[in-house]
Amino acid sequence: MRAFTLLQMIGVLSVLAILASVITPVAAKRIDAAARDAEATSVAAMSEALVQSCLNTRSIPVATNFAASIADYLNQKTNNVRLNKRGQTRLFMADPALSINGSGLPFTQTTNGVPTRPTSLRLMIVSSVGKALPGTVTNFDNIWTTPKNTIPSSLTNWGGLGEDLTVERMELSPLFHKILLMNVDNAPAVATYSIDGFATNSVAAHTNFTAYYLDGTALSLCQTDGTVSFREIVREDVSFVYQGGNWGLQLNPGGNDNGDFGQLVDRFLQGPAPCDADKYATQRSVVNAFYDYLWGYADWAFGDATAVPVIPPFAGSGGPSTPNFPSFSVVNAAQTHMSGSTASFTQNLIQ
């Protein structure tokens, strides 16, 4: 059997060395690219887990507890969340400017909600599959606004590559929805409701209640004896009116389905439309104008003690309609529609 000569062996090794010098950088780049993709997928899943954990528990932890909350939701070890596959520590951050009723984190929702929508409620996970990130990073807004594959100016001394960074952003402010509850009945009528099945709260006669709650909050609207009329899972801003001893989505023009006014409205809507109505006026447009007037007047009369600045009852009375007083704008426009002027629905209907 022939054996390799020393010269042949050296030649083979030289060829292998050349191939290795060509292949190794390409393979390394592919491995790094795969690591970046895997990290982006992992961090996105963690972001979703953190948001769902906040919604499920009706609470938002401090940034140092983000990893524990994610691990608990995903049923993983906390270290698997804190460290990426390359053993680098991920950074969990919250906007230092965030405000939930003037306070920061942690936050736990109560049955009273929060009077104003939270602002700057931004959370972030930052990770690197290259050089390790510094233990402390400041300037949250700078990292939040820096484009992908770019090194934020606050990390100029870090020494890593922009493409090795994964930045996952979460904006939680839109997850708070406004609940408006209005009691238009006369005293001593009290409208009752509960949040997430806890003790009932009340809305006194001729008052309203406004607050913001996390997405998925269960709102139960109750009868006077405490029994639940219906239950709403809050997914958007909602409003309800208590009138005639019952909760509803809107004011009942009749106040009583069997009352004379209610019957009159039904008869008015069922009547034939006039053949010479102007500007496409209809019976429904007239009823809508009346509804807008009734709703606008009630909202205008209550004001809004939770607004910033506070809107007092009957704000804008005696002055021009302005965007600062939307309820006055509504009732003023509805009054114009019904005033009998050439632009009114009522006159257009009988032209």
N, C-alpha and C positions, 0 to 999 in steps of 0.2 A: 504494500500500500504506500502510495506516495505521500509524503508529509510536506507541510508548508515550509518553505524556506524562511529565514528571518526577514529577508527582503520583502517577500510576499506578505508576511504578517504585518510588517510596518505599513505597507501599501494599503491593506484592508483597514487597519486602524485609522489611517489618515483619512480615508474616504468616510468612515463612520464619524470621525470628528467633524468633518466638513458638513455632513448631513445634520448632525446634532446642532451645530452652530446655526443652521438655517431653520430647522424645525422647532427647536426649543422656544425661541421668542414668539413664533406663531402660536404654538400650543399654549404658552403662558398667557398670551393676549386672549385666547379663546376661553381659558379657565377663568381669567379675571372678568371677562364679559358675562360668563355664566354666573359668576358669583354676584355681580351687580344685579342681574335680572332676578336671581333668587332672593337677594336681600330686599329689592323693591317689592316683590310679591309678599314676602314675610312681613315687612313693615306695614304694608297696606292692610293685611289681615289683622295686624295688631291695632291699627288705627280704628278699624271697624269694631273690633272687640272692645276697645276702650269706650267708644261712643255708645254701643249697646249696653255695656256695663253701667254707664252713667244713667241711661234711660231706665234700665231695669231696677236699679237701686234708688232712683230719684236723687242721686247725689253725684258730685264731682269731687274727686280727691285732690290733694295737693300734688304737684308734679313729682315729688319724690316717691309717691305711692302709685303712680301710673302703672309701673311694671307689675306690681303686685295685683292690681285690679285686672290687668290684661291676663296675667297668668291664671288668676282665679276663674275668669270667664272662659278661657281656653282649656282649662284643666291641665295646665302645664306647670313645670317648676319655674319659679321666679327668675332663676339664673338663665333659663333658656330664653327669657324675654330681655333680660338686661344685656346679654352678650349675643353677638351674631355668630355665624358659623366659623368665622375666622378669629374668634375670641376677643373681638374689639367691643368695648363698652358703648352701648347706645345711649344717647342723651335724650331725656324726657323734659320738655319745657312747656311753660305756660306764659302767656303774655303778661308781663308785670303791670300793664295798664288795664287789664280786664277789671270789670266792675259788675258785681251782682248786688244791686241795691246799695251801692257804695262800698261794698266789701269785696275781698278777694276769695281765694280758695282756702279751705274746703267749703263746699256748699251742700246743704241738705234741704230738699224741698219740704216745706210745711204746708198745712192745709190753707194757710193764708197766701201762698204763692209769693211773688215779688211784685211790687207796685209798678215797676218800669221794666222794659225789655233790657236784659243784660247787654253790655257793650264790650267790644274787644275781647270776647270770650274765645280766644284762639289758643289751641294746643298744638304741640309739634313733637315729632320724633325725628332725631337726626342720627344717622349711622354712617360709618365708613368701612369699606372692605379693603381699604389700603392702609395708610398710616393711621395710627390710633388718634382719636380726637382728644383735645385737652380736657381735663376733668371739669373745668368750669368754662362756660361760654356765655358771654353777655351779648347785648344788642339783639334781642329777639326779632325786632322788626326788620333789621338788616338781613337776617337769615331768611325770614319769611318772604321777603320780596326779591331775593336773588334768583335769577333764572337757573334752570337745570344745567348741570355740568359746568357751573361757574363757582369759583371760590368766593364766598362772602367776604366783604372787606374786614369784617370782625375776625376772620380766620386767616388773614394774610400771613401770619407768623406760624401757622400750623405746619406748612411744608408738604401737604398732601396734594392729590389731584382732584380737580372738580368733578370728573366723571366717576370717582370713587365714592362720592357723597350721595346719600339718599336722604331726602327731606320730605317727610310726610306731614301734611298740614290738615288741621281739623278746625272748622269754624262752628261753634256750638250755639251762637246767639240765635240763628234761625230756628233752632229746635225748641225755643220758648214761644208759646202761643198765648194770645190774649183771650181771656174769658171775660165777657161783659154780662152781668146779670142785673136786670132792671125790674123793680117792683112798682107797678103803676097803680096798685090798689090803694084804697083809703085805709087809714088806721082803723082798727088795730091789726090789719092783715099783715102777716109776716111770711115771707117766702123763705123756704129752707132748702139747703143743698148739702152735699158732702163731697169730699175729695178723696179718691182712692179708698172709699169705704170707711173712712174714719168718722169721728163725731160730726154731727150736722152743724152747719153754720147758718146764719140767717141774714136776710136782707129786709130791713124795715120798710114800712110803707113809704112811698114817694122818695125812695133812695135807690142808688145803684151801687154795684160792687164791680171793681175792675182789678184784675191781677194777671200775671203771666205764669204759666206752668209748662213743665217739660212735656215734650211730645209723648203721647201714649197715656197721659194722665186720665184717670176715669172720673168723670163728673156725673154725679147722681143728683137729679132734680126730684124733690120730694113733695108730697102732699102735706096738708096741714097736720095730719096725724102721724107723719114721719115715714109713711110708706113711699117707696120709690115710684115716681111716675114713669120715668125712663132714664136710661143711662147712656152717656155719650163718651166715646173714647176720643180724646182731643187730638186731632191731627193738623188743625189749622185754627186761625182766629175764629171764635164763635161768639154768638150773643143769644140770649134768651130773655123772654119777657114773662113776668108773672102778672096775670090779669084774670079777674073773675075767679080767683082761687085755683087757677091752673097755670102750669108752665106752657109756653109755646115759643115757636121760632120767631113769631112776629106779633104785632098788635092785632087784636081782633076788632075790626071796625065796628062790629055790633056790640062787643062786650058780652053779649049773651046771644047764642045762636037762635034762641026763641024770641028775642026781643024785637020790637017794632023796627028799630033802625036796621038790624041785621036782615030782616025780611025785606025791607025797602031796598037795601043794597042788592040783594039777590034779584028782586024784581027789576031793578034798574039795569043790571047786567044782562038779564034775559030778554029785555025789550029789544025790538028791532032797531038797527042802526039807522040814523037819518040819511037820506040820499044826498043831502047837500052839505054835509059836514066839511068844515074848512081845515086845511093843513093836516088831513088824515086823522083828525080827532076821533076818539072812540069812547064808549062808556068806560072801558077798562082804564084808559088814560086819565079819566076824571077821578075814578076810585083811587088810582095810584097817587094822584096829586093829593087827595085827601089823606091817604096813608102817610105820604111823605110829610105832610103838615103835622099830623098827629105825632108821628115818631120824632120829627125834628123838634117840635115844641117840647115834648117830654124830655129829650136829651138836653136841649137848651136850658130848660128850667132847672135840671139837676146840676148842670155844670160838671166839672171833673176835678175832684180834689187830688187825684193821683197824677195829673199832668204836670209837666215842668215847663214853664211856670204853671201854677194852679189856674184853672179856668173857673171863675165864679159862676153861680147861677145867673141866668139871663145875660151872659156876657155879650157885649156888642149892642145891647138895647139902645135905641135912639141914635145909632151911628150907622155908617155904611157897612155892608157885608164885606168881611175880609177873611183871608185864609186862616187868620189866627183864631177865628171862632167858627169852625166848620158847621156846628149845629145851628148857629144863627143863619149861616149861609143857606142851609137846607130849608129851614122853615121860612126864610125870606123868599126863596125861589118858589116854594110851594104856594105861598100866599099870592105871589105874582101870577102863578098859573090859574088861581081860582078867583082873581080879583075882578074879572069882568072886562079886563083890558083886551085890546085886539090880539094880544099874544096868549091869552088864557085858554086853557083847555075847555073850560065851561062855555065860553062864548063861541069858540071854534066849533063845538059840537052842534050848536043850534044856528049856525050861520045860514 
